[in-house]
Amino acid sequence: MESSIEYLEADNYSSWRTDMKVLLMERNCWLIVTGTETKPEDENYKALRDFNSRKDKAYSTIYLNVSKAYRCVIDDIEDPVAAWKRLEEHFRPNSRARVIGLTDDFFSCRINPQEEIGIYAARIRSIVDQLKDAGKPISEWYQAFQLIRFLPPEFNGIVQYIYRWDDNEFKFDNILQELIAEESRLKQSIKDQMKLVPSSLLKETFLKPQEANPNRHPIRRISNLQERILKL
């Protein structure tokens, strides 16, 4: 079965590099790309043919997984080692301006309306990976802090609970797991509440998108609905 990865674009080099490494390993070409495996010195025709075949496969795999807009970066060479190095030089975010921009992106990263916690966490991780690749890693503490920094009010309770964790527990993955569980609980609460809502009130709350605030988190809308239910 053919493996596929996302094409290399201007903003995904860090994740693309990892995916490409695994793909090249699967095709028994990675050691050639790193220069660890070189052309056989003996005159063994079979070994030489195998090496050249895998070398060509390495280059074609790299080239075909670069977006068409950027294939011109390596289309004048056929050596996978040189192609890999040139892509790294072109895309690796190691300039100070790029690092400062990524750092700003990290600390200003907010959860979008209707965005699930898992997707939000993936965006944070993507920025963290790019900064790490640039030699400017973000500490675990700041990653954990950013994950809970801009959450909707519906998560205030779980956030206050997380604040009381000790340092060994206050980790990005631990917090993400707790937030996903809380998100699931809130969604289930929504479903349970909707079963009790009169159809007229449900229609008024959910079937008039033109009157709804597009920046309001869906769970927040339910909180307002729950308040109205209690007044019935």
C-alpha positions as CSV (number, residue, x, y, z in Angstrom):
1,M,0.0,0.0,0.0
2,E,1.4,3.4,-1.0
3,S,2.0,5.8,1.9
4,S,1.2,9.4,1.5
5,I,2.1,12.6,3.4
6,E,1.2,16.2,3.1
7,Y,3.1,18.1,0.5
8,L,5.9,20.4,1.7
9,E,4.5,24.0,1.9
10,A,5.9,27.3,3.2
11,D,4.7,26.7,6.8
12,N,4.9,22.9,7.5
13,Y,8.6,22.0,7.1
14,S,9.0,20.7,10.6
15,S,6.2,18.2,10.4
16,W,6.9,17.4,6.7
17,R,10.5,16.6,7.6
18,T,9.5,14.1,10.2
19,D,6.9,12.4,8.0
20,M,9.3,12.3,5.1
21,K,12.0,10.7,7.3
22,V,9.6,7.9,8.2
23,L,8.5,7.5,4.5
24,L,12.1,7.2,3.4
25,M,12.8,4.7,6.1
26,E,9.9,2.6,5.0
27,R,11.3,2.6,1.5
28,N,14.8,1.7,2.8
29,C,16.3,5.0,1.5
30,W,16.8,7.1,4.6
31,L,20.4,6.1,5.2
32,I,21.3,7.2,1.7
33,V,19.7,10.6,2.3
34,T,21.6,11.2,5.5
35,G,24.9,10.1,3.8
36,T,25.3,7.2,6.2
37,E,25.1,4.7,3.3
38,T,27.3,5.5,0.3
39,K,28.0,4.0,-3.0
40,P,29.5,0.5,-2.8
41,E,33.2,0.6,-3.4
42,D,33.5,-2.9,-4.8
43,E,32.6,-3.9,-8.3
44,N,29.5,-6.0,-7.2
45,Y,27.0,-5.2,-10.0
46,K,24.0,-6.3,-8.1
47,A,24.9,-4.2,-5.0
48,L,25.6,-1.1,-7.1
49,R,22.4,-1.5,-9.1
50,D,20.4,-1.8,-5.8
51,F,22.1,1.3,-4.3
52,N,21.4,3.4,-7.4
53,S,17.8,2.2,-7.6
54,R,17.2,3.2,-4.0
55,K,19.1,6.5,-4.5
56,D,16.8,7.4,-7.4
57,K,13.8,6.3,-5.3
58,A,14.9,8.6,-2.5
59,Y,15.1,11.6,-4.7
60,S,11.8,11.0,-6.5
61,T,10.1,10.4,-3.1
62,I,11.4,13.8,-1.9
63,Y,10.6,15.6,-5.1
64,L,7.1,14.3,-5.5
65,N,6.1,15.2,-1.9
66,V,7.1,18.9,-2.3
67,S,4.2,21.1,-3.5
68,K,4.5,22.1,-7.1
69,A,5.1,25.7,-6.1
70,Y,8.4,24.8,-4.5
71,R,9.7,21.9,-6.6
72,C,11.8,24.5,-8.4
73,V,14.0,24.6,-5.3
74,I,15.5,21.2,-6.1
75,D,14.5,20.5,-9.8
76,D,18.1,21.2,-11.0
77,I,19.7,18.4,-9.0
78,E,19.2,14.7,-8.8
79,D,21.1,13.8,-5.7
80,P,18.8,13.1,-2.7
81,V,21.5,14.2,-0.2
82,A,21.9,17.6,-1.9
83,A,18.1,17.9,-2.3
84,W,17.5,17.2,1.4
85,K,20.1,19.8,2.4
86,R,18.8,22.5,0.1
87,L,15.3,22.1,1.3
88,E,16.5,22.4,4.9
89,E,18.4,25.6,4.0
90,H,15.4,27.0,2.2
91,F,12.6,26.1,4.7
92,R,14.1,25.7,8.1
93,P,13.0,28.7,10.2
94,N,16.3,29.7,11.7
95,S,16.3,33.4,11.0
96,R,15.8,35.7,14.0
97,A,12.7,37.4,12.4
98,R,11.1,34.0,11.8
99,V,11.8,32.8,15.3
100,I,10.4,36.1,16.8
101,G,7.3,35.7,14.6
102,L,6.8,32.1,15.7
103,T,7.2,33.1,19.4
104,D,4.6,35.8,18.9
105,D,2.3,33.2,17.2
106,F,2.7,30.9,20.2
107,F,1.8,33.4,22.9
108,S,-1.1,34.8,20.9
109,C,-2.5,31.5,19.9
110,R,-6.2,31.3,20.9
111,I,-8.9,28.8,20.6
112,N,-11.2,29.6,17.7
113,P,-15.0,29.7,17.9
114,Q,-16.4,26.1,17.5
115,E,-12.9,24.7,17.5
116,E,-12.4,21.4,19.4
117,I,-9.7,21.3,22.1
118,G,-7.7,18.6,20.2
119,I,-7.5,20.8,17.1
120,Y,-6.4,23.8,19.2
121,A,-3.8,21.7,20.9
122,A,-2.5,20.5,17.6
123,R,-2.0,24.2,16.4
124,I,0.0,24.9,19.5
125,R,2.1,21.8,19.0
126,S,2.8,22.8,15.4
127,I,4.3,26.1,16.5
128,V,6.2,24.4,19.3
129,D,7.7,22.0,16.8
130,Q,8.7,24.8,14.4
131,L,10.4,26.7,17.3
132,K,12.2,23.5,18.4
133,D,13.4,22.9,14.8
134,A,14.8,26.5,14.8
135,G,16.8,25.8,18.0
136,K,14.5,27.8,20.3
137,P,12.4,25.2,22.2
138,I,9.5,26.3,24.3
139,S,9.5,24.9,27.9
140,E,6.9,22.4,28.9
141,W,5.6,24.9,31.5
142,Y,4.8,27.5,28.9
143,Q,3.2,25.0,26.6
144,A,0.9,23.9,29.4
145,F,0.1,27.5,30.3
146,Q,-0.8,28.4,26.8
147,L,-3.1,25.5,26.4
148,I,-5.4,26.7,29.2
149,R,-4.7,30.5,28.8
150,F,-7.5,31.5,26.5
151,L,-10.2,28.8,27.0
152,P,-13.9,29.8,27.1
153,P,-15.6,30.4,30.5
154,E,-17.2,27.0,30.4
155,F,-13.8,25.5,31.2
156,N,-13.1,27.8,34.2
157,G,-13.9,25.0,36.7
158,I,-11.5,22.5,35.2
159,V,-8.8,25.2,34.8
160,Q,-9.0,26.1,38.4
161,Y,-8.7,22.4,39.3
162,I,-5.6,22.1,37.0
163,Y,-4.0,25.1,38.7
164,R,-3.9,23.0,41.9
165,W,-1.8,20.2,40.3
166,D,1.8,19.8,41.4
167,D,4.6,20.5,38.9
168,N,5.0,16.8,38.0
169,E,1.4,16.7,36.8
170,F,1.3,20.1,35.1
171,K,2.3,18.8,31.7
172,F,0.8,19.6,28.3
173,D,-0.3,16.0,27.6
174,N,-1.9,15.6,31.0
175,I,-3.8,18.9,30.7
176,L,-4.9,18.0,27.2
177,Q,-6.3,14.7,28.3
178,E,-8.2,16.4,31.2
179,L,-9.6,19.1,28.8
180,I,-10.8,16.6,26.2
181,A,-12.6,14.7,29.0
182,E,-14.2,17.9,30.2
183,E,-15.2,18.8,26.6
184,S,-16.8,15.4,26.2
185,R,-18.7,15.9,29.5
186,L,-19.9,19.3,28.4
187,K,-21.1,17.9,25.1
188,Q,-23.0,15.1,26.8
189,S,-24.5,17.6,29.1
190,I,-25.7,19.6,26.1
191,K,-27.4,16.5,24.7
192,D,-29.0,15.7,28.0
193,Q,-30.3,19.2,28.3
194,M,-31.6,19.3,24.8
195,K,-33.9,16.4,25.6
196,L,-35.6,18.6,28.1
197,V,-35.9,21.7,26.0
198,P,-39.3,22.6,24.5
199,S,-39.2,22.6,20.7
200,S,-40.1,26.3,20.5
201,L,-37.1,27.3,22.8
202,L,-34.8,25.0,20.9
203,K,-35.8,26.5,17.6
204,E,-35.3,30.0,18.9
205,T,-31.8,29.2,20.3
206,F,-30.3,27.1,17.5
207,L,-32.2,27.7,14.2
208,K,-31.6,31.4,13.9
209,P,-27.9,31.7,12.9
210,Q,-28.4,35.2,11.6
211,E,-29.2,36.4,15.2
212,A,-26.4,34.4,16.8
213,N,-23.0,35.8,17.7
214,P,-20.6,34.0,15.3
215,N,-17.8,34.4,17.8
216,R,-19.7,32.6,20.6
217,H,-18.4,29.2,21.5
218,P,-21.2,26.5,21.0
219,I,-20.9,25.3,24.6
220,R,-21.3,28.9,25.8
221,R,-24.6,29.1,23.9
222,I,-25.7,26.1,25.7
223,S,-24.9,27.7,29.1
224,N,-27.3,30.5,28.2
225,L,-29.9,28.0,27.1
226,Q,-29.5,26.2,30.4
227,E,-30.1,29.4,32.3
228,R,-33.4,29.9,30.4
229,I,-34.4,26.3,31.1
230,L,-34.1,26.8,34.8
231,K,-36.5,29.7,34.5
232,L,-39.3,27.6,32.9
